[in-house]
Amino acid sequence: MNQSFIHTAVLLTVYGPPGPVNYVLFTMAFVYYVFTVSANLILILVIYMDSSLHKPMYIFLLNLALNGLIGCSAVCPKIMENLLRDTQAVSYGGCLLQVLFINLYATCAYAVLAVMGYDRYVSICKPLQYHTIITPSKVKLLLAVVYFIPASLLSCQVYLTSRLPLCRFRINKLFCDNLAVVKLSCVQSGLVNLYGLFITVSLVMLPFLLVVLSYIKILSVSLRASKESQRKALSTCAPHLIVFINFSMSILFSVLYNRNSTVSKYVNYLNSAQFIFFPPLLHPLVYGIRTKEIRRSITKMFERRILA
């Protein structure tokens, strides 16, 4: 790469100069960020401190919360800073680092959701074999795969992107994403495009299909079960389904949005909110509200703090 990572700057053109709209958006972003970080930290602490929650489903949920912290922290502080600055520039190296962490957040979260879908499938369809299938060693293995494969594939993608020569230095978005950075290049790289397609298939489409197949099996078993068993299955799966559908829609809208770099700044704001802000905030709220064990643990934790 000809350009220095440090001295080459990329300009994010969507923000505009500071003004009343930016100040309102900064306040909203700050409030969302504080609530998101707080909700995920509370969920992590509750699962960590309550030994009764040291089960596979809650361990996966803890990792989903960690992912939410990574995702919103990779983008939100920089968005808030840019809303108050006259010039919204980021170094090329910083831009690529942001691309890596945003993609890690999205793909690892989706992989965790796929693993949680598999956990629900085993729990409902093979309840007597659950503890022999979902062992502590298998949980560790699944989590290692969830992080290692996306980190390896995405690091290669960012490396390939970094090798492209730059002819443009403006991105009409709130933050850097890989497609926007690729479009800054002077050349069209078939290898980069093909690798991007491979990433989409392996880290998005494959987990999506695994979750869909898991729920087809769950539905098939539930239809033959008693009403009480159906009610329990719905109660068990509802939080995961809500989170999975929400995150899938966020990814879909983000992909469609990334194909159009000429949208208005308000569409940029909306996309950032639905992809970066809402899922990490929604996940702990849904599980905190819908999961009886977590509600009970949160209540016990606050009662101990009040009575202490």
CYANA upper distance limits for C-alpha pairs under 8 A (distance plus 0.5 A):
  1 MET  CA    162 SER  CA      7.23
  1 MET  CA    163 ARG  CA      5.48
  1 MET  CA    164 LEU  CA      7.10
  1 MET  CA    165 PRO  CA      6.75
  2 ASN  CA    165 PRO  CA      7.27
  3 GLN  CA      7 HIS  CA      8.09
  3 GLN  CA      8 THR  CA      6.64
  3 GLN  CA    165 PRO  CA      8.33
  3 GLN  CA    166 LEU  CA      8.33
  4 SER  CA      8 THR  CA      6.19
  4 SER  CA     92 TYR  CA      8.46
  5 PHE  CA     91 SER  CA      7.01
  5 PHE  CA     92 TYR  CA      5.69
  5 PHE  CA     93 GLY  CA      5.07
  5 PHE  CA     94 GLY  CA      8.39
  6 ILE  CA     91 SER  CA      6.33
  6 ILE  CA     92 TYR  CA      7.32
  6 ILE  CA     93 GLY  CA      6.90
  7 HIS  CA     91 SER  CA      7.26
  7 HIS  CA     92 TYR  CA      8.37
  8 THR  CA     91 SER  CA      6.25
  8 THR  CA     92 TYR  CA      6.07
  9 ALA  CA     89 ALA  CA      6.58
  9 ALA  CA     90 VAL  CA      5.96
  9 ALA  CA     91 SER  CA      4.80
  9 ALA  CA     92 TYR  CA      5.95
  9 ALA  CA    169 PHE  CA      7.52
 10 VAL  CA     89 ALA  CA      6.00
 10 VAL  CA     90 VAL  CA      5.80
 10 VAL  CA     91 SER  CA      6.46
 10 VAL  CA     92 TYR  CA      6.44
 10 VAL  CA     95 CYS  CA      7.99
 10 VAL  CA    169 PHE  CA      5.34
 10 VAL  CA    170 ARG  CA      6.30
 10 VAL  CA    171 ILE  CA      7.69
 11 LEU  CA     87 THR  CA      8.35
 11 LEU  CA     88 GLN  CA      6.39
 11 LEU  CA     89 ALA  CA      4.88
 11 LEU  CA     90 VAL  CA      6.97
 11 LEU  CA    169 PHE  CA      6.58
 11 LEU  CA    170 ARG  CA      5.27
 11 LEU  CA    171 ILE  CA      6.67
 12 LEU  CA     88 GLN  CA      6.06
 12 LEU  CA     89 ALA  CA      6.56
 12 LEU  CA     90 VAL  CA      8.25
 12 LEU  CA    170 ARG  CA      6.49
 12 LEU  CA    171 ILE  CA      5.46
 12 LEU  CA    172 ASN  CA      6.28
 12 LEU  CA    173 LYS  CA      6.52
 12 LEU  CA    174 LEU  CA      6.97
 12 LEU  CA    175 PHE  CA      7.62
 13 THR  CA     88 GLN  CA      7.68
 13 THR  CA    170 ARG  CA      7.01
 13 THR  CA    171 ILE  CA      6.58
 13 THR  CA    172 ASN  CA      5.48
 13 THR  CA    173 LYS  CA      7.28
 14 VAL  CA    171 ILE  CA      8.37
 14 VAL  CA    172 ASN  CA      5.60
 14 VAL  CA    173 LYS  CA      6.02
 14 VAL  CA    174 LEU  CA      6.82
 14 VAL  CA    264 SER  CA      8.31
 14 VAL  CA    265 LYS  CA      5.85
 14 VAL  CA    268 ASN  CA      8.14
 15 TYR  CA     22 ASN  CA      8.36
 15 TYR  CA     82 ASN  CA      7.69
 15 TYR  CA     83 LEU  CA      6.87
 15 TYR  CA     88 GLN  CA      7.86
 15 TYR  CA    174 LEU  CA      7.55
 15 TYR  CA    265 LYS  CA      7.56
 16 GLY  CA     86 ASP  CA      8.08
 17 PRO  CA     83 LEU  CA      8.48
 17 PRO  CA     84 LEU  CA      8.43
 17 PRO  CA     85 ARG  CA      7.63
 17 PRO  CA     86 ASP  CA      5.73
 17 PRO  CA     87 THR  CA      8.06
 18 PRO  CA     22 ASN  CA      6.23
 18 PRO  CA     23 TYR  CA      7.73
 18 PRO  CA     83 LEU  CA      6.85
 18 PRO  CA     84 LEU  CA      5.93
 18 PRO  CA     85 ARG  CA      6.89
 18 PRO  CA     86 ASP  CA      6.82
 19 GLY  CA     23 TYR  CA      6.71
 20 PRO  CA     24 VAL  CA      6.74
 21 VAL  CA     25 LEU  CA      6.68
 22 ASN  CA     26 PHE  CA      6.44
 22 ASN  CA     83 LEU  CA      5.95
 22 ASN  CA     84 LEU  CA      7.52
 23 TYR  CA     27 THR  CA      6.76
 23 TYR  CA     83 LEU  CA      7.67
 23 TYR  CA     84 LEU  CA      7.75
 24 VAL  CA     28 MET  CA      6.80
 25 LEU  CA     29 ALA  CA      6.47
 25 LEU  CA     83 LEU  CA      8.17
 26 PHE  CA     30 PHE  CA      6.50
 26 PHE  CA     80 MET  CA      5.95
 26 PHE  CA     83 LEU  CA      6.74
 26 PHE  CA     84 LEU  CA      8.19
 27 THR  CA     31 VAL  CA      6.70
 28 MET  CA     32 TYR  CA      6.63
 29 ALA  CA     33 TYR  CA      6.47
 29 ALA  CA     76 CYS  CA      7.69
 29 ALA  CA     80 MET  CA      7.22
 30 PHE  CA     34 VAL  CA      6.67
 30 PHE  CA     80 MET  CA      7.66
 31 VAL  CA     35 PHE  CA      6.70
 32 TYR  CA     36 THR  CA      6.45
 32 TYR  CA    277 PHE  CA      7.32
 32 TYR  CA    281 LEU  CA      8.44
 33 TYR  CA     37 VAL  CA      6.58
 33 TYR  CA     72 CYS  CA      7.67
 33 TYR  CA     76 CYS  CA      7.35
 33 TYR  CA    277 PHE  CA      7.79
 34 VAL  CA     38 SER  CA      6.50
 35 PHE  CA     39 ALA  CA      6.42
 35 PHE  CA    281 LEU  CA      7.72
 36 THR  CA     40 ASN  CA      6.69
 36 THR  CA     69 LEU  CA      8.20
 36 THR  CA     72 CYS  CA      8.38
 36 THR  CA    277 PHE  CA      8.00
 36 THR  CA    280 PRO  CA      6.85
 36 THR  CA    281 LEU  CA      5.16
 37 VAL  CA     41 LEU  CA      6.50
 37 VAL  CA     69 LEU  CA      6.71
 37 VAL  CA    281 LEU  CA      8.46
 38 SER  CA     42 ILE  CA      6.54
 39 ALA  CA     43 LEU  CA      6.78
 39 ALA  CA    281 LEU  CA      7.35
 39 ALA  CA    284 PRO  CA      6.58
 39 ALA  CA    285 LEU  CA      7.61
 40 ASN  CA     44 ILE  CA      6.63
 40 ASN  CA     65 ALA  CA      5.73
 40 ASN  CA     66 LEU  CA      7.74
 40 ASN  CA     68 GLY  CA      7.68
 40 ASN  CA     69 LEU  CA      7.39
 40 ASN  CA    280 PRO  CA      8.10
 40 ASN  CA    281 LEU  CA      7.92
 40 ASN  CA    284 PRO  CA      6.38
 41 LEU  CA     45 LEU  CA      6.54
 41 LEU  CA     65 ALA  CA      8.14
 42 ILE  CA     46 VAL  CA      6.53
 43 LEU  CA     47 ILE  CA      6.74
 43 LEU  CA     62 LEU  CA      7.64
 43 LEU  CA     65 ALA  CA      7.71
 43 LEU  CA    284 PRO  CA      6.88
 43 LEU  CA    288 GLY  CA      8.05
 44 ILE  CA     48 TYR  CA      6.53
 44 ILE  CA     62 LEU  CA      5.93
 44 ILE  CA     65 ALA  CA      7.19
 44 ILE  CA     66 LEU  CA      8.10
 45 LEU  CA     49 MET  CA      6.35
 46 VAL  CA     50 ASP  CA      6.42
 46 VAL  CA    294 ILE  CA      8.04
 46 VAL  CA    297 SER  CA      7.04
 46 VAL  CA    298 ILE  CA      6.87
 46 VAL  CA    301 MET  CA      8.01
 47 ILE  CA     51 SER  CA      8.04
 47 ILE  CA     53 LEU  CA      6.06
 47 ILE  CA     54 HIS  CA      7.37
 47 ILE  CA     58 TYR  CA      7.22
 47 ILE  CA     59 ILE  CA      8.09
 47 ILE  CA     62 LEU  CA      7.32
 47 ILE  CA    294 ILE  CA      8.33
 48 TYR  CA     53 LEU  CA      8.22
 48 TYR  CA     54 HIS  CA      7.92
 50 ASP  CA     54 HIS  CA      7.75
 50 ASP  CA    297 SER  CA      7.48
 53 LEU  CA     58 TYR  CA      6.50
 53 LEU  CA     59 ILE  CA      8.41
 53 LEU  CA    293 GLU  CA      8.24
 53 LEU  CA    294 ILE  CA      8.47
 54 HIS  CA     58 TYR  CA      6.98
 54 HIS  CA     59 ILE  CA      6.95
 55 LYS  CA     59 ILE  CA      6.59
 56 PRO  CA     60 PHE  CA      6.67
 56 PRO  CA    119 ASP  CA      8.26
 56 PRO  CA    134 ILE  CA      7.89
 56 PRO  CA    136 PRO  CA      8.16
 56 PRO  CA    139 VAL  CA      7.07
 57 MET  CA     61 LEU  CA      6.74
 57 MET  CA    116 MET  CA      7.07
 57 MET  CA    119 ASP  CA      7.38
 58 TYR  CA     62 LEU  CA      6.54
 59 ILE  CA     63 ASN  CA      6.97
 60 PHE  CA     64 LEU  CA      6.83
 60 PHE  CA    112 VAL  CA      7.02
 60 PHE  CA    115 VAL  CA      8.26
 60 PHE  CA    116 MET  CA      7.08
 60 PHE  CA    143 LEU  CA      8.40
 61 LEU  CA     65 ALA  CA      6.82
 62 LEU  CA     66 LEU  CA      6.81
 63 ASN  CA     67 ASN  CA      6.66
 63 ASN  CA    112 VAL  CA      7.89
 64 LEU  CA     68 GLY  CA      6.83
 64 LEU  CA    109 ALA  CA      6.35
 64 LEU  CA    112 VAL  CA      6.92
 64 LEU  CA    113 LEU  CA      8.25
 64 LEU  CA    283 HIS  CA      8.45
 65 ALA  CA     69 LEU  CA      6.96
 65 ALA  CA    280 PRO  CA      7.63
 65 ALA  CA    283 HIS  CA      7.92
 65 ALA  CA    284 PRO  CA      7.35
 66 LEU  CA     70 ILE  CA      6.91
 67 ASN  CA     71 GLY  CA      6.64
 67 ASN  CA    105 TYR  CA      6.09
 67 ASN  CA    108 CYS  CA      7.64
 67 ASN  CA    109 ALA  CA      6.53
 67 ASN  CA    280 PRO  CA      8.38
 68 GLY  CA     72 CYS  CA      6.72
 68 GLY  CA    105 TYR  CA      7.54
 68 GLY  CA    109 ALA  CA      8.25
 68 GLY  CA    279 PRO  CA      8.04
 68 GLY  CA    280 PRO  CA      4.89
 68 GLY  CA    281 LEU  CA      8.17
 69 LEU  CA     73 SER  CA      6.34
 69 LEU  CA    280 PRO  CA      7.62
 70 ILE  CA     74 ALA  CA      6.43
 70 ILE  CA    101 PHE  CA      7.84
 70 ILE  CA    105 TYR  CA      6.75
 71 GLY  CA     75 VAL  CA      7.34
 71 GLY  CA    101 PHE  CA      7.44
 71 GLY  CA    102 ILE  CA      6.33
 71 GLY  CA    105 TYR  CA      5.43
 71 GLY  CA    106 ALA  CA      7.98
 71 GLY  CA    276 ILE  CA      7.00
 71 GLY  CA    280 PRO  CA      8.06
 72 CYS  CA     76 CYS  CA      5.94
 72 CYS  CA    276 ILE  CA      6.14
 72 CYS  CA    277 PHE  CA      6.90
 72 CYS  CA    280 PRO  CA      7.62
 73 SER  CA     77 PRO  CA      6.89
 74 ALA  CA     78 LYS  CA      8.25
 74 ALA  CA     98 GLN  CA      6.88
 74 ALA  CA    101 PHE  CA      6.76
 74 ALA  CA    102 ILE  CA      7.14
 75 VAL  CA     79 ILE  CA      6.68
 75 VAL  CA     98 GLN  CA      7.75
 75 VAL  CA    102 ILE  CA      8.09
 75 VAL  CA    175 PHE  CA      7.54
 75 VAL  CA    276 ILE  CA      8.00
 76 CYS  CA     80 MET  CA      6.67
 76 CYS  CA    276 ILE  CA      8.27
 77 PRO  CA     81 GLU  CA      6.69
 78 LYS  CA     82 ASN  CA      6.60
 79 ILE  CA     83 LEU  CA      6.73
 79 ILE  CA    174 LEU  CA      7.19
 79 ILE  CA    175 PHE  CA      7.83
 80 MET  CA     84 LEU  CA      7.38
 81 GLU  CA     85 ARG  CA      6.99
 82 ASN  CA     86 ASP  CA      8.37
 82 ASN  CA     87 THR  CA      8.06
 82 ASN  CA     88 GLN  CA      5.87
 90 VAL  CA     94 GLY  CA      6.69
 90 VAL  CA     95 CYS  CA      6.73
 91 SER  CA     95 CYS  CA      6.61
 92 TYR  CA     96 LEU  CA      6.79
 93 GLY  CA     97 LEU  CA      6.68
 94 GLY  CA     98 GLN  CA      6.65
 95 CYS  CA     99 VAL  CA      6.79
 95 CYS  CA    175 PHE  CA      8.45
 95 CYS  CA    176 CYS  CA      6.11
 96 LEU  CA    100 LEU  CA      6.77
 96 LEU  CA    158 VAL  CA      7.10
 96 LEU  CA    162 SER  CA      7.97
 96 LEU  CA    176 CYS  CA      7.89
 96 LEU  CA    178 ASN  CA      8.22
 97 LEU  CA    101 PHE  CA      6.85
 98 GLN  CA    102 ILE  CA      6.54
 98 GLN  CA    175 PHE  CA      8.30
 98 GLN  CA    176 CYS  CA      6.89
 98 GLN  CA    177 ASP  CA      8.09
 99 VAL  CA    103 ASN  CA      6.62
 99 VAL  CA    158 VAL  CA      8.09
 99 VAL  CA    176 CYS  CA      6.31
 99 VAL  CA    177 ASP  CA      5.48
 99 VAL  CA    178 ASN  CA      6.31
100 LEU  CA    104 LEU  CA      6.53
100 LEU  CA    154 LEU  CA      7.08
100 LEU  CA    155 SER  CA      7.42
100 LEU  CA    158 VAL  CA      7.12
101 PHE  CA    105 TYR  CA      6.52
102 ILE  CA    106 ALA  CA      6.83
102 ILE  CA    177 ASP  CA      8.23
103 ASN  CA    107 THR  CA      6.49
103 ASN  CA    154 LEU  CA      7.76
104 LEU  CA    108 CYS  CA      6.15
104 LEU  CA    150 PRO  CA      7.04
104 LEU  CA    151 ALA  CA      7.00
104 LEU  CA    154 LEU  CA      7.73
105 TYR  CA    109 ALA  CA      6.42
106 ALA  CA    110 TYR  CA      6.68
106 ALA  CA    251 ILE  CA      8.36
107 THR  CA    111 ALA  CA      6.57
107 THR  CA    150 PRO  CA      6.99
107 THR  CA    203 LEU  CA      6.40
107 THR  CA    204 VAL  CA      7.27
108 CYS  CA    112 VAL  CA      6.58
108 CYS  CA    146 VAL  CA      6.44
108 CYS  CA    147 TYR  CA      6.60
108 CYS  CA    150 PRO  CA      7.04
109 ALA  CA    113 LEU  CA      6.73
110 TYR  CA    114 ALA  CA      6.75
110 TYR  CA    203 LEU  CA      8.32
110 TYR  CA    204 VAL  CA      7.58
110 TYR  CA    207 PRO  CA      7.27
110 TYR  CA    208 PHE  CA      8.43
110 TYR  CA    244 PHE  CA      8.45
110 TYR  CA    247 PHE  CA      8.24
111 ALA  CA    115 VAL  CA      6.77
111 ALA  CA    146 VAL  CA      6.13
111 ALA  CA    203 LEU  CA      7.83
111 ALA  CA    207 PRO  CA      6.52
112 VAL  CA    116 MET  CA      6.62
112 VAL  CA    143 LEU  CA      8.19
112 VAL  CA    146 VAL  CA      6.92
113 LEU  CA    117 GLY  CA      6.65
113 LEU  CA    211 VAL  CA      8.31
113 LEU  CA    240 HIS  CA      8.01
113 LEU  CA    244 PHE  CA      7.07
114 ALA  CA    118 TYR  CA      6.88
114 ALA  CA    207 PRO  CA      5.83
114 ALA  CA    208 PHE  CA      7.51
114 ALA  CA    210 LEU  CA      6.83
114 ALA  CA    211 VAL  CA      5.84
115 VAL  CA    119 ASP  CA      6.70
115 VAL  CA    142 LEU  CA      7.79
116 MET  CA    120 ARG  CA      6.71
116 MET  CA    240 HIS  CA      8.07
117 GLY  CA    121 TYR  CA      6.70
117 GLY  CA    210 LEU  CA      8.31
117 GLY  CA    211 VAL  CA      5.87
117 GLY  CA    214 SER  CA      6.68
117 GLY  CA    215 TYR  CA      7.99
117 GLY  CA    240 HIS  CA      7.95
118 TYR  CA    122 VAL  CA      6.81
118 TYR  CA    210 LEU  CA      8.22
118 TYR  CA    211 VAL  CA      7.55
118 TYR  CA    214 SER  CA      6.60
119 ASP  CA    123 SER  CA      6.60
119 ASP  CA    134 ILE  CA      7.92
120 ARG  CA    124 ILE  CA      6.62
120 ARG  CA    214 SER  CA      8.42
120 ARG  CA    236 THR  CA      8.20
120 ARG  CA    237 CYS  CA      7.42
121 TYR  CA    125 CYS  CA      6.13
121 TYR  CA    126 LYS  CA      8.03
121 TYR  CA    214 SER  CA      6.04
121 TYR  CA    215 TYR  CA      7.56
121 TYR  CA    217 LYS  CA      7.64
121 TYR  CA    218 ILE  CA      6.42
122 VAL  CA    126 LYS  CA      5.47
122 VAL  CA    127 PRO  CA      6.98
122 VAL  CA    129 GLN  CA      8.31
122 VAL  CA    130 TYR  CA      6.43
122 VAL  CA    133 ILE  CA      8.31
122 VAL  CA    134 ILE  CA      8.48
123 SER  CA    127 PRO  CA      5.38
123 SER  CA    130 TYR  CA      6.25
124 ILE  CA    218 ILE  CA      7.17
124 ILE  CA    221 VAL  CA      8.47
124 ILE  CA    233 ALA  CA      7.30
125 CYS  CA    217 LYS  CA      7.96
125 CYS  CA    218 ILE  CA      6.80
125 CYS  CA    221 VAL  CA      6.88
126 LYS  CA    130 TYR  CA      6.55
129 GLN  CA    133 ILE  CA      6.62
130 TYR  CA    134 ILE  CA      6.28
131 HIS  CA    135 THR  CA      6.39
133 ILE  CA    138 LYS  CA      8.25
134 ILE  CA    138 LYS  CA      6.46
134 ILE  CA    139 VAL  CA      7.05
135 THR  CA    139 VAL  CA      6.77
136 PRO  CA    140 LYS  CA      6.84
137 SER  CA    141 LEU  CA      6.69
138 LYS  CA    142 LEU  CA      6.53
139 VAL  CA    143 LEU  CA      6.71
140 LYS  CA    144 ALA  CA      6.61
141 LEU  CA    145 VAL  CA      6.77
142 LEU  CA    146 VAL  CA      6.59
143 LEU  CA    147 TYR  CA      6.88
144 ALA  CA    148 PHE  CA      6.26
145 VAL  CA    149 ILE  CA      6.21
146 VAL  CA    150 PRO  CA      7.42
147 TYR  CA    151 ALA  CA      6.51
148 PHE  CA    152 SER  CA      6.50
149 ILE  CA    153 LEU  CA      6.61
150 PRO  CA    154 LEU  CA      6.28
150 PRO  CA    203 LEU  CA      7.50
151 ALA  CA    155 SER  CA      6.42
152 SER  CA    156 CYS  CA      6.94
153 LEU  CA    157 GLN  CA      6.86
153 LEU  CA    199 ILE  CA      7.71
154 LEU  CA    158 VAL  CA      6.69
154 LEU  CA    199 ILE  CA      8.23
155 SER  CA    159 TYR  CA      6.65
156 CYS  CA    160 LEU  CA      6.69
157 GLN  CA    161 THR  CA      6.72
157 GLN  CA    192 VAL  CA      7.91
157 GLN  CA    195 TYR  CA      7.59
157 GLN  CA    196 GLY  CA      7.78
158 VAL  CA    162 SER  CA      6.55
158 VAL  CA    178 ASN  CA      8.09
159 TYR  CA    163 ARG  CA      7.07
160 LEU  CA    164 LEU  CA      7.67
160 LEU  CA    192 VAL  CA      6.98
161 THR  CA    178 ASN  CA      8.06
161 THR  CA    181 VAL  CA      8.03
161 THR  CA    182 VAL  CA      6.78
161 THR  CA    192 VAL  CA      7.40
164 LEU  CA    182 VAL  CA      8.02
164 LEU  CA    185 SER  CA      6.40
164 LEU  CA    186 CYS  CA      8.20
164 LEU  CA    187 VAL  CA      7.94
165 PRO  CA    185 SER  CA      5.91
165 PRO  CA    186 CYS  CA      6.46
165 PRO  CA    187 VAL  CA      7.85
166 LEU  CA    184 LEU  CA      6.16
166 LEU  CA    185 SER  CA      4.85
166 LEU  CA    186 CYS  CA      6.13
167 CYS  CA    184 LEU  CA      6.57
167 CYS  CA    185 SER  CA      6.05
167 CYS  CA    186 CYS  CA      5.51
168 ARG  CA    184 LEU  CA      5.31
168 ARG  CA    185 SER  CA      7.24
168 ARG  CA    186 CYS  CA      8.19
169 PHE  CA    184 LEU  CA      6.86
170 ARG  CA    184 LEU  CA      8.07
171 ILE  CA    176 CYS  CA      7.97
171 ILE  CA    180 ALA  CA      7.06
171 ILE  CA    181 VAL  CA      8.19
171 ILE  CA    261 SER  CA      8.32
172 ASN  CA    261 SER  CA      6.58
172 ASN  CA    262 THR  CA      7.44
173 LYS  CA    261 SER  CA      7.88
173 LYS  CA    265 LYS  CA      8.08
173 LYS  CA    268 ASN  CA      6.62
174 LEU  CA    268 ASN  CA      6.89
174 LEU  CA    269 TYR  CA      7.77
174 LEU  CA    272 SER  CA      7.77
176 CYS  CA    180 ALA  CA      7.22
176 CYS  CA    181 VAL  CA      7.39
177 ASP  CA    181 VAL  CA      6.84
178 ASN  CA    182 VAL  CA      6.63
179 LEU  CA    183 LYS  CA      6.74
179 LEU  CA    258 ASN  CA      7.40
179 LEU  CA    259 ARG  CA      8.50
180 ALA  CA    184 LEU  CA      7.30
180 ALA  CA    258 ASN  CA      7.81
180 ALA  CA    261 SER  CA      8.12
181 VAL  CA    185 SER  CA      7.86
189 SER  CA    193 ASN  CA      6.87
190 GLY  CA    194 LEU  CA      6.49
191 LEU  CA    195 TYR  CA      6.49
192 VAL  CA    196 GLY  CA      6.57
193 ASN  CA    197 LEU  CA      6.86
194 LEU  CA    198 PHE  CA      6.80
195 TYR  CA    199 ILE  CA      6.70
196 GLY  CA    200 THR  CA      6.80
197 LEU  CA    201 VAL  CA      6.76
198 PHE  CA    202 SER  CA      6.55
199 ILE  CA    203 LEU  CA      6.14
199 ILE  CA    204 VAL  CA      8.03
200 THR  CA    204 VAL  CA      5.71
200 THR  CA    205 MET  CA      6.94
201 VAL  CA    205 MET  CA      5.29
201 VAL  CA    206 LEU  CA      6.59
202 SER  CA    206 LEU  CA      5.84
202 SER  CA    207 PRO  CA      8.14
203 LEU  CA    207 PRO  CA      6.98
204 VAL  CA    208 PHE  CA      6.69
205 MET  CA    209 LEU  CA      6.69
206 LEU  CA    210 LEU  CA      6.75
207 PRO  CA    211 VAL  CA      6.79
208 PHE  CA    212 VAL  CA      6.77
209 LEU  CA    213 LEU  CA      6.54
210 LEU  CA    214 SER  CA      6.62
211 VAL  CA    215 TYR  CA      6.79
212 VAL  CA    216 ILE  CA      6.70
213 LEU  CA    217 LYS  CA      6.82
214 SER  CA    218 ILE  CA      6.72
215 TYR  CA    219 LEU  CA      6.37
216 ILE  CA    220 SER  CA      6.61
217 LYS  CA    221 VAL  CA      6.77
218 ILE  CA    222 SER  CA      6.49
219 LEU  CA    223 LEU  CA      6.60
220 SER  CA    224 ARG  CA      7.53
221 VAL  CA    225 ALA  CA      7.05
222 SER  CA    226 SER  CA      8.29
222 SER  CA    229 SER  CA      7.63
222 SER  CA    230 GLN  CA      5.99
222 SER  CA    233 ALA  CA      7.74
223 LEU  CA    230 GLN  CA      7.90
225 ALA  CA    229 SER  CA      6.44
225 ALA  CA    230 GLN  CA      6.91
226 SER  CA    230 GLN  CA      6.72
227 LYS  CA    231 ARG  CA      6.67
228 GLU  CA    232 LYS  CA      6.79
229 SER  CA    233 ALA  CA      6.61
230 GLN  CA    234 LEU  CA      6.64
231 ARG  CA    235 SER  CA      6.66
232 LYS  CA    236 THR  CA      6.59
233 ALA  CA    237 CYS  CA      6.56
234 LEU  CA    238 ALA  CA      6.12
235 SER  CA    239 PRO  CA      8.29
236 THR  CA    291 THR  CA      8.47
237 CYS  CA    241 LEU  CA      6.55
238 ALA  CA    242 ILE  CA      6.61
238 ALA  CA    290 ARG  CA      8.33
239 PRO  CA    243 VAL  CA      6.72
239 PRO  CA    286 VAL  CA      6.52
239 PRO  CA    287 TYR  CA      6.30
239 PRO  CA    290 ARG  CA      6.66
239 PRO  CA    291 THR  CA      7.93
240 HIS  CA    244 PHE  CA      6.40
241 LEU  CA    245 ILE  CA      6.49
242 ILE  CA    246 ASN  CA      6.61
242 ILE  CA    286 VAL  CA      8.25
243 VAL  CA    247 PHE  CA      6.56
243 VAL  CA    279 PRO  CA      8.11
243 VAL  CA    282 LEU  CA      7.92
243 VAL  CA    283 HIS  CA      6.49
243 VAL  CA    286 VAL  CA      7.93
244 PHE  CA    248 SER  CA      6.49
245 ILE  CA    249 MET  CA      6.65
246 ASN  CA    250 SER  CA      6.75
246 ASN  CA    279 PRO  CA      7.57
247 PHE  CA    251 ILE  CA      6.72
247 PHE  CA    275 PHE  CA      8.42
247 PHE  CA    279 PRO  CA      6.71
248 SER  CA    252 LEU  CA      6.66
249 MET  CA    253 PHE  CA      6.62
250 SER  CA    254 SER  CA      6.56
250 SER  CA    274 GLN  CA      6.60
250 SER  CA    275 PHE  CA      5.74
250 SER  CA    279 PRO  CA      8.33
251 ILE  CA    255 VAL  CA      6.63
251 ILE  CA    275 PHE  CA      7.52
252 LEU  CA    256 LEU  CA      6.81
253 PHE  CA    257 TYR  CA      6.45
253 PHE  CA    271 ASN  CA      7.95
254 SER  CA    258 ASN  CA      6.52
254 SER  CA    271 ASN  CA      7.12
254 SER  CA    275 PHE  CA      7.35
255 VAL  CA    259 ARG  CA      7.13
256 LEU  CA    260 ASN  CA      7.74
257 TYR  CA    261 SER  CA      8.07
257 TYR  CA    271 ASN  CA      7.98
263 VAL  CA    267 VAL  CA      6.76
263 VAL  CA    268 ASN  CA      7.56
264 SER  CA    268 ASN  CA      7.02
265 LYS  CA    269 TYR  CA      6.72
266 TYR  CA    270 LEU  CA      6.71
267 VAL  CA    271 ASN  CA      6.58
268 ASN  CA    272 SER  CA      6.67
269 TYR  CA    273 ALA  CA      6.72
270 LEU  CA    274 GLN  CA      6.71
271 ASN  CA    275 PHE  CA      6.50
272 SER  CA    276 ILE  CA      5.97
272 SER  CA    277 PHE  CA      7.44
273 ALA  CA    277 PHE  CA      5.27
273 ALA  CA    278 PHE  CA      6.54
274 GLN  CA    278 PHE  CA      5.63
274 GLN  CA    279 PRO  CA      7.56
275 PHE  CA    279 PRO  CA      7.03
276 ILE  CA    280 PRO  CA      7.58
277 PHE  CA    281 LEU  CA      6.93
278 PHE  CA    282 LEU  CA      6.23
279 PRO  CA    283 HIS  CA      6.44
280 PRO  CA    284 PRO  CA      7.77
281 LEU  CA    285 LEU  CA      7.10
282 LEU  CA    286 VAL  CA      6.40
283 HIS  CA    287 TYR  CA      6.79
284 PRO  CA    288 GLY  CA      6.17
285 LEU  CA    289 ILE  CA      6.45
286 VAL  CA    290 ARG  CA      6.25
286 VAL  CA    291 THR  CA      8.44
287 TYR  CA    291 THR  CA      5.80
287 TYR  CA    294 ILE  CA      7.90
288 GLY  CA    292 LYS  CA      8.43
288 GLY  CA    294 ILE  CA      6.23
288 GLY  CA    295 ARG  CA      6.18
289 ILE  CA    295 ARG  CA      7.00
290 ARG  CA    295 ARG  CA      8.44
291 THR  CA    295 ARG  CA      6.80
292 LYS  CA    296 ARG  CA      6.60
293 GLU  CA    297 SER  CA      6.68
294 ILE  CA    298 ILE  CA      6.57
295 ARG  CA    299 THR  CA      6.67
296 ARG  CA    300 LYS  CA      6.67
297 SER  CA    301 MET  CA      6.58
298 ILE  CA    302 PHE  CA      6.79
299 THR  CA    303 GLU  CA      6.57
300 LYS  CA    304 ARG  CA      6.65
301 MET  CA    305 ARG  CA      6.89
302 PHE  CA    306 ILE  CA      6.63
303 GLU  CA    307 LEU  CA      6.54
304 ARG  CA    308 ALA  CA      6.25
